[in-house]
């Protein structure tokens, strides 16, 4: 659960996701498939490749692969930083001077 919160925190900060999270967010934006499904497919694929290469896994590895996507998507709703520029209270659009 802590890893899901952590993933949501650094994705939501919008400083740039890591490799797996970048793949997850990119596929989600391009296809509209839910992030939880994309991340679960990525993690299960990585688990399978690791096993085919001779690695071992246990219950914790399988639980992580199946739960990190849903947990990250669940916590992301509270962790996204809004980067929309603030408008002045007067309703006027701010004037931006051209660069010289």
Buried (B, 14 or more C-beta within 10 A) or exposed (E): EEEBBBBBBBBBEEEEBEEBBEBBBEBBEEEEEBBBBBBBBBBBEEBEEEEEEEEEEEEEBEEBBBBBBBBBBBBBEEBEEEEEEEEEEEEEEEEEEEEE
